[in-house]
Amino acid sequence: MNIEIRTRTEKDLLGFKEIPVQCYYGVQTLRAIENFDLSAYKLSDFSVFIQALAMVKLACAEANFKLKRLEENKYNAIQFSCLQLINGSYHNQFPIDMIQGGAGTSTNMNANEVIANIGLEFLGHQKGEYQYLHPNNDINMSQSTNDVYPTAIKIGLLFAIKQLNKPFENLINSLFNKAHEFKDVVKMGRTQLQDAVPMTLGQEFNAFAHTLQSDLQKLNNIMPDALSVVNLGGTAIGTGINTEVDYRIKAIHALSKLVNREISSSPDLIEATSDMGDFVLLSSFLKRTATKLSKISNDLRLLSSGPRTGLSEIKLEARQPGSSIMPGKVNPVIPEAMNLACYQIIANDLAITLAAEGGQLQLNAFEPLIAFKLFESIELLGKAMQMFDIKCIQNIEANTEHCRHLVENSIGIITVLNPYLGYETTTRIAKKANETGESVLALIQEEGLLSDDLLAMVLSIQNMVQPNQLSA
């Protein structure tokens, strides 16, 4: 059965195209759909980016209206359209691939066409009747992809990193809670996978929490200010061609109100149009956090290894059977998945770095990849932290007695006794313990090197895991 698809005809530089009548995008968007089918991610997958595009378009329209370049009825239509997008409607009308040639022109035109066609219906006209509200002449007035696109990326990223706060904070709080829960669980610290000196499991988890807390603070203290400096008003290459003198000031002011944050204009719009430094900086922050989370995941997998032939100092919640052949095997699948997410974010940083370096002269044509990978990394990081928190960290248990047993039978515990026995004696005891298999404590007691009371005081948790409270 053939179903007839009703279309409207639109034209551009290259000729005519038939657009399904229900679509709010137009001919240039359709060409992008046909040209770029590269990734599983579409512009519609990143709502904050679409909302940011709409805010930029609305700010530009307001500036043009105040400068009497845009008629009131057209401004009202653009305002209505942009508010629809800002409020989450019509996002399915952004079907183009995030990986696209043209330095973002397809994304900009997708927004221009959707805003125009929503506005046309608001004015009582049909989609495609651009003589009444034109995607280029009206929606894109005083603009270029080269200033709209990077500005919208920055605004979208401001929203995106703000959404990271909750999963970040929840994970940090869960780690601090575990640190408190495990504060009296003495265990062996390790360096280079060898026994080092005693510590508590609480101290280990406290370090996890603090290292992530440092990243969150830096992300919130540095990146919002960097992303709030934009090149809007620079148009094609930063010279501001086709704009009026006061346009940039008015557009930036309007955008600040929409974003509810002070947005400022770059002191050098030519530099800002071609430079990707702020995006590289953000990517480095995301990589830094991913690197730390992956290291924490590695530690948890080691600490939970076993259950009988590994370290087995902690127990992770069993999430699923671990083998199709080995009965009873349970794998640390959540930390493993965290590792994989982190590797992707680290790989994205390399893609962003290469794209930023690859720009030439007054424009970077690879900005679409930078935008895609930054939004992807932020989304992936947020989801991964939420998974890690709920499905792993909150349910970790300590194998307290096993941890204590490992400490008491470790050669490394001899370090605690250095101030009382001297390096030569403790070295001799450590060597003998290695050769005979006897414990360090048993050898000290056999030789009568320390009284039982002093030995008990030296080996108390307080004196093993912090600066010594006793006099040697």
N, C-alpha and C positions, 0 to 999 in steps of 0.2 A: 504494500500500500504506500503510495507516494504522498507525502505531506508537503504541501506547497508552503515555502518559507517566504513571507512577505518582506520586501526589502525597500530601501530608499537608495538613491544614487548620490554619491558624493565624489568630488574631484579634488585633486591636489596637483602638485608639480608634475607628477608622473602620469596622470590620467585619471580615469574613472574607476570607482569600485562600488559594488553593491553591498550595503550594510543592512543586516537584519533590523527591521523597524523597531524591535524592542530594545536594541542596544543604545546606550547613551554615549558610548565612544564613537569615533568617526573613522575616516579613511586612513589617517596617519597611524592611529592605533592598530587598525586592521593590518596594515603593512608590517608593523612591528610583530604582531602575532604570527604572521606568515613567515617572517624572516628569522625570528629568534625562538626556537623551541629547544632550549639547551639544558635547563635545570628543572627540578621539581618545584621550584619556588617562583611564585608570581608576585607582582606588586601587591595584590589583594591579600597576601599572607602577612603583610606588615601594616597593620591598621594605623600605628603611630606615624608611619611615613606618609600615608594618605592624608591623615589629619593635619600633619605639618605642611604638606603641599597646599591644602586648602587654606590654612592660616596665612601662608605667604601670599597666595593669590588674593585673599580678601584684604590683606594689608596693602598690597599694591593697588587694588581697586579703590580703596579708601583714599589713598594718596592722590590718585588720578582724579577722583571725584572732587576732592577739596581743591585741587588745582584747576578745576573746571574743564578737564580734558575728557571726562567720562560723564555722559548724560545720567540724570538721576534715575530714570527707569532702568537703564542698563546696570547701574550700580546696585539698585535694589535687587535685581535679578541675580547678579553675581553674589551679592551678600547672602541671599536665600540659598543659592546652590552650595556655597562654601560652608554655611552653617549645617546644611544637610550632611555634608561629608564629615565635618568636625564631630557631629553627633553620631556618626557611625553608619549612616545610610549610604547606599549605592557603592559600597566598597567592592562588590562583585563586578563592577564595571571597570576594574583595573586588572585585566587578564594578561598583561604583557610580562615576559620573562624578566627576572631581576638581572640576568646576564644579557646585555644588549650592547650593540655597537651604537655609535653616535653621541657618546658623552652624556647620555641622559635625555637627549631630545625626545625620544619616544615616550619617556615617563612624563616629561613636561607637556607634550602634546596630548597624551592620554588625559591628563588633568584638565587641560584647556578645553578639550572636546566634551568631556563629561560635564564640566561646569557650564559650558555653553548650552548644552542640550537640556540640562535640568532647568537652566534659566529661561530657555525658550518656552518650555511648557509653563513655567511660572508666568511668563508674559502672554500666554494664550496662543502660542505658535506651535508648529510641529517641529520635532527633532530634525535637524539638518537645514532648517531655514535660516542660514547663517547671515543673511542680509539684515536680520533684526538683532542678532547678537553673535559676533564672530569670534571663533577660538583664538585667532591671532590678533586681529585688530583691536578687540575689546578685552578679552580675558588675559591676553599676553601683552597688553599695552605697557610700554616703558620697561619691558623685561626681556631677558634672554634666558635660555636654558642655563647658561653659564653662570648666572647669579642666582636664579630661582632654585635650581637643583641642589647646589651645595648648601644653600641656606636652609632648604627644606630638610636635607639630610641632617644638618646640625640640630635643627629644632626637633626632628623625630628622635634623634639620639638622646637629647635632653630628657624627653619623655621616657625613652626606653631604659636609660640607666637609673632613672628614678624608680622604675618598676622593679629594679634589682634589689632595692633596699630591703623589702620584706623577706625574700628568701635568704638574703645575706644575713640579716639580723636574726632570723629564726635559727639558722644553722649555727651561728656564733653563740646564741643563747643555749642551744642544746649542748654544745661542746663545753660551755662553762658549767652547765648543770652536771654533766658527767665528771668534770674536773672536781666539783664539790663532792659528788657521790663517791669518787675514788680517792679522796684526799688522804686516806689512811692505808691505802693498798700499796705496801712497799714492793718494789720490783727492781730488776736490774736494768740500768741504763746501758746502752751499747754504742760503741763507735766503730765504724768500719766492720760492722756485723760481728764484733768481738765484745766480750764482757768488758764493761767500763767500771762505773761506780753505781751505787744504789740511788734510787729516786723513788717517787711515788707515781702511780698511774695517774693520779690527779694532776701532778705537775706536767705529765706528758700531754694530757688533754687540755690543760690550761694553755700550753704553748700553741697547740692547734688553734684554739679560740683566739688568742692574741694575734697570731700572724694574719688571720683573716680579718680581724677587727682593724688592723693597721691598713689593709688594702681597702676596706670599705671607707675608712676615714679619708684616705688619699683620693679615692675615686670621687667622693662627694665634695672634697675641698678644692680639688684642682680642675676636674673636667667640666663642671657646669660653667665656670668662668671662661674656659677656653672655647667651649662650644657656643657661647653667647656672643662671640665676635663674628660677624658675617659680612659677606661681600654684596649684599642686596643693594641694587642701584648701580652696580658696576656694569651691568648688561654684558655685552659680548666678551670683552677682554679686560674690563676694569676701568675703562675711560668714561663710562656713563653715557655713551652715545645714545641718542633718541630719548633722553630724559630731560626734565627741567631741573633748574638749580635746586629747588627746595624739595624735589621729589624724594630723594634718598632719605632726608631727615623725616619727612612725613610717613614714609613707608616703614621705616625702622620704629618710629614711635607707635604706629598702629600695630605692628607686629609684637612689640613689647606688651601692649595691653592684652592681646590675644593669648600670648604665651604666659602671661602673668609673671613675667620676669624681665629685668632690664636687658634688652638686646642692644648691642652697640655695633657701629660700623667700623670695619677695619680701617686703620690709618692709611693703608696702601691697598687700594682695591685691585690693582694689577697683580700685586704679590698674592693677595688673598684668593684671586681667581685661579691661579695656577698651583698654589702651594697646598699640599695635603698633610701638612705637619700635624694639625690637631687630630686628624683621623688616625695617623700613625701613633700618636701619643695615647689615644684611647685604646687602640688595639694592643699597645704594650701593657697597659693596665690590665686588660682582660687576660692577656697571656700570662702576666705575673700571677694573677689569681688562679688561673688554670694550672700553672706550674705548681703552685702551693697545694692546691686541692689534689692534684695527682700524687704528689709526694705524701700527703696525708693518707690517701687511699693505699698507696704502697705500704705505708707503715701499718695500717690496719690489717692488710692482708698478711703481712709478716707476723704481727702480734697474735692473729687468730689462727695461724697455720697449725696444722695437725689433723685431727685433734690430739693424737697420741705421739706423733713423731716430730712435731714442730714446736714452736714457742708456746702456743696455746695459753697465752696470758689473758686473752679476752675471748669472749664468745659472741659471735655475730648471730643475729636472728636468722634462722633457716628460712629462705625465701622460696626455694624450689629444689627438687631433686637435682643432683649434680652430675649424674652419669647414666648413660644408657646400658652400661655393662657392669659397673661397680656398685653393688647394693650398699645403701647407707651413706653414700658420698654426698656431701653438701658443699657447694662452692661459694666463695665470697662474691656473688654476682653483682651486688650493688656497688661495692668499691671498684670492681672491674668495669662496670658501666660508667662510673665516674671517671676512671682513667680514660676510657674511649672518648667521652665527651671532651675531656681536657685536651687530648691529642688533636681533636678536630679544631678546637679553638686555637691551639698553638699553630696548626697548619694554616688556619685562616689568617693568622698574623703574618705569615710568610707571604700569602697571596696579596694581602693589603700592602705590605712593604714593597713587593715587586710592582704592584699597580701604581703606588705613589711615586716610586723612582722612575717609572716608565713614561711619565708625562713629558711633553715637549713644549718648549716656548711658553705661550700665554694660556695654555689650557691643558688639563689632564683628561684625555679621552677615556681613561680607564676607571673613572670615578664610579660607574655603575657596579663594578666588582667590589670596590671599596665599601660602598653603601651596603650591598648585599651581604658581604662577609661580616661587617660590623653588626648589622641587625641580627644576622644568624647567630653570631657568637653570643650576643647578649641574651637572646631568647634561649639558646642552648644552655648557657651558664645558669640562668634562672631556673629552668626546669631541672637541671642536673643537681643543683644545690637543694632544691625542694625534695627530690628523690632521696638524695644522700641523707638529709636531715631526718625525714619521716621513716624511711625504710631501712636505715642503717644506724645512725648515730643514737637516736633516742632509745634504741632497744639493746645497746651493747651491755654485756655483763662482764664483770671481772672474775677471773679464776684466782681468787685471793690467796688461797692456801698454796696453790702451785707457784704463784709469783714469789711468795715468801720462801718456799722451798728452794727455788732457783737462786735467790739471793744468798741464802745460808750455805749453799753448796758451790757458790761461785768463787773462783780465784780472785775475781775483781774486788771482792769485799775486803781484801787485804789492804787496799788503798786507804780505807778508813782508819787502819791501825798504824799507818806511817808515822803520825806525830808521837805515838807512844812507844813504838818499837824501833824506829829508825829504818832507813831505806835498805841497809845491808841485811838486817834481820828479816824484814818482810819479804825481800827478794828470795832469801833462802827458804822461807816458809812456803812461798808461792811455788818455787821450783820443786820442793819436796811434795807438795800437794799434787802437782801435775804428774810427778813420777809415780806416786803411790796410790793416787785416787782417793786419798783421805781428804776430808774437808779442812779448810784453813782453820776453822774454829776448833776442831778436834786436835789439831797439831799444836795450836797455841795452848790449849788446856793441858795436853800431855806434857809439854815442856814447862808448864807453869810460868809462862811469860807475863801473864796478867791475871789479876784476881777475877773471880767470877763476877763480883759486883761491878768492878770497873769495866769489864768486858760487856756486861749487860747494858751499862750506861752508854758506852761508846757505840754499841750496836742498836740503840734505840732509834726509832724512826726520826725523831727530831734532830739527832746528831748525825745521821747518815745522809740526810737529804737537804741540809742547809748549813750555813757556816757554823762551825763547832761551838757549842755552848760550854764546853769543858776546858779546863786547863790541862795541857799535856804534862 
